[in-house]
Amino acid sequence: MEQFLDKLAEILETGELKEDSRLESFPAWDSLGVLSTIALIESQYRVNFTAPDFAEIKTVDELWKLVQARRAG
């Protein structure tokens, strides 16, 4: 998860990102940020997402758990 946090922090343009960080609290969590996150997840974890998949995700941890669940399924 550490690598995921680091890459997501780059997308969100922040130096520090924690599991309980709320995605909407970052100004860079906009449509471009969502698309960049989708590209990260697809390239690094081979999991497909669409923008609507993010509608219910509030925290970094929720996003990570969804990535892991889709990788397992």
Order of alpha helices (4+ residues) and beta strands (2+ residues): alpha-alpha-alpha
